[in-house]
Amino acid sequence: MTLFKNIIFNQIKKYFNLNYSFLILYSGGIDSSVLLHLIIKLKKIYTLKKNKFRVLHINHKIQSKSYSWYQHCKKECQKYNINLIYKEINQKIQEKSNTEEKARKARLKIIQKILQPKEIIITGHHLNDQCETLLLALTRGSGIDGLSGMKECSYMFHNILLRPLLNVPKKKIYQYAIENNIKWIEDSSNFDIHYNRNFLRKKIIPLIENKWPNFIYSCYKTSQLFHQNKFLIEYFIKNIYKKYLNSDLSLNIKFINKYNIEIHNIILRKWFFLHIKKMPTTHQLNKLYFEVIKNKKKNNPIMLIKNYEIQKYKQNIYFFINNYNIKNTSMIWNKPYNILKLPLQIGYISKKNVKNKTNIFPPAPLNNQIVKINFFLKKKMLFIYQKKHTTIKKMWQKFNIPPWQRNKIPLLFYDDEFIGAIGLFYTKQNQINKKNWEIHWFHKIKQSH
């Protein structure tokens, strides 16, 4: 008891006086059952209020016994006099069809939905789990992020995530459960070596431990060393990364000429993760480097990644969702010209009249003119301050608008006459109507650097 008591208490008690509450993830298995038992002891010692703790049980509805497992968890929580939240995963998760990943994503959605501000998530991950995570990362050829493994204290959805048993081996958890007469459930799927983690747990790790008894401790130390190295890399690279990351989250690629390939890869991985919260594979990284960044044959080379696109424009690369094309979309803005919502979630436009003349806003429409918003234009027009004809393409270039953003910028028309690109430029100053029209495009696409 002393070992577990010290581990749990030292990690959790410091949050008691900071107004935090706790969400314990409870499957009913031996790990989370021991965790819950220890936390209940903690709760009694500090005579904490009941609303300080909540317990979450998620029914994946994969196993036929899953509902009886919920009944077990309910009974245990009633015995402990602690709140139990029960949730079911409604989507179908077919067995042996990437089950682990699908179940994990479904769990995260539920946790995110019920999580409260300043609520700390507590899980029962232990030393053997860390070893398995490291080995799985090796099978995938993971980099330093994957090999760093799990942390005793990290974050999930901006909330603190604690794993107080992370340096405790499974055999000690089992020993504690027996000594304290803790009841738990056994999930038969944990014995199915079709799943990669189970294969490592049942076949590989026992074989290694027979030869090297301290192997799981060594895995933990290795993960800690990778984590330390990751911290040092982040510390020394952050200023370089910050220097080349633009305010619109595009990346200036001038660093390619100043640093070696190892620095390139770190910066590109960070930038990739920034956009889709997932590290690129080595293949994706090479493709980005050689087919986009180093590509001199195409003006604006493109890389496709599922629903995303990476494009190079001038000295920057951009990461964005590959939405459908709206260049043929036309919208009529009727009186009294209330807020007009634009497609593709690119924002909305609104207006108000201003008495003074300005070079920033266009002339207001005449009473009989129809106001339209389009997203595409080809012909030459006469623009503000320029008494010569120029193409829309040259104006996009003048304002540094990348090609893939040009058909997402609202263009203002009165009847069929082009007036300008809202917030950027207009074709002429007010010559007919004495009032200018103050039009704003909110959440507009930022200009390039």
Secondary structure, 3 states (H helix, E strand, C coil): CHHHHHHHHHHHHHHHHHCCEEEEECCCCHHHHHHHHHHHHHHHHCCCCHHHEEEEEEECCCCCCHHHHHHHHHHHHHHHCCEEEEEECCCCCCCCCCHHHHHHHHHHHHHHHHCCCCEEEECCCCHHHHHHHHHHHHHCCCCHHHHCCCCCEEEECCEEEECCCCCCCHHHHHHHHHHCCCCCCCCHHHHCCCCHHHHHHHHHHHHHHHHCCCHHHHHHHHHHHHHHHHHHHHHHHHHHHHHHECCCCCEEHHHHHCCCHHHHHHHHHHHHHHHHCCCCCHHHHHHHHHHHHCCCCCCCCEEEECCEEEEEECCEEEEEECCCCCCCCEEEECCCCCCEECHHHCCEEEEEEECCCCCCCCECCCCCCCEEEECCCCCCEECCCCCCEECHHHHHHHCCCCHHHHCCCCEEEECCEEEEECCCEECCCCCCCCCEEEEEEECCCCCCC
